[in-house]
Amino acid sequence: MNSSVDQVGSEQVEHGGQQAVTITRPRQSPHAVPGCSYGWLSRLRSYLIIDPLIWLYTLVLGVLALPGGLFDRSGRRLHWFSYAWSWLIMKTIFSPVTVTGLDKIDTSKPHVYAANHASALDIPVLYVNLPFQFRIAFKKELLAYPVVGWQLKRSGQICIDQQNPSHSISSIRAGLKGLKEGLPLVIFPEGGRTPSGEIKPFLPGAFFLAIKAQVDIVPVALVGTYELLPMDTYHIKCRPLEMRVGEPISTTGLTMRDLEALSAKVQKAMEDLYYRSNSGL
C-alpha cells in the first residue's frame, strides 16, 4: 500500500543460525512529481513573489470583509470573501486541482466532509473546489492570528478547544444546528496538520456532530498538498494536486457507542483514497 510520504518495504535478514530479523526500509513518496526538482529558483519565486502576494490577499480581503462581517451573522457573505481569497491563492501558486468523485455526491444534502490535513493550503483547495456554502471546524489556536482569526470567528466557523472541550459547547451547538438546517461541515479529523505527510490517527469524538445530526460522512483525500507546502517552511513548490472524494458513509441509527467503529471506517476510507497511486501525482 502506498504512503503519503514514502513506501514502506521490509525484508527478513538471518544472522548466522539465529532467528530472522525484519528490517524496515525507508519510504519514498508516491505523490512526488517524477523528474521535478525544486531548487533556488523555486525558492526565490516562492519567497519573493508567491508568499508576499498571499499575505497581501489576506490583508486586503480581510480588511474589506470587516464591514460585511459586522452585519453578516450567518457568515454567508463572508464565505464569498473566503472563496475569493482562496481563488486568488490557487491562481497564484500554479497548482491545478483535479477533482474526482464529487459528481457522485448529492451536494444539496448536508454532509460532514472529513478531509486529511497536510498543509496550510488545504483550506484554499477546499474553498475553491467545494461548490457550496459550508463551515469549517478549526482549532482555537488559529484565533490568535491577525485577520485570519477574526475572519474565522465572524464567519460562523466552528471553533474547537482541544485542551478544554467544554469551552466549545456553544460552537458545537451552532455546528449541529447548521447541519440540521442543511449547512455542510468540513472537518479535519486528525486535529491538525501532519508533520510527515502520513495520515495521523483521528481524534476521539471527531464524528460526534455527524452522529448527533444523523448525516452522512464524506471522506476527502487531498493529494499533493503536503509536497506543495509542508509544515515549517514558506517554500511553496508549485505542482499538480488532486482532491479525491469517496462514497458517503451513513450514520443513520448510530449512537455514541458506535463512535470508535465509525471513526475507524472513515479513516480506512480516507487512507484508501489517499494512498491510491493511479493518478501519476
Buried (B, 14 or more C-beta within 10 A) or exposed (E): EBBBBBBEEEEEEEEEEEEEEEEEEEBEBBBBBEEEEBEEEBBEBBEEEBBEBBEEBBEEBBEEBEEBBEEBEEBEEBBBBBBBBBBBBBEBBEBEBBBBBBEEBEBEEBBBBBBBBBBBBBBBBBBBBBEEBBBBBBBBEBBEEEBBBBBBBBBBBBBBBEEEEEEBEEBBEBBBEBBEEEBBBBBBBBBEBBEBBBBBEBBEBBBBBBBBBEBBBBBBBBBBBBBBBBBEEEBBBBBBBBBBBBEBBEBEEBEEEBBEEBBEBBBEBBBBBBBBEEBEB
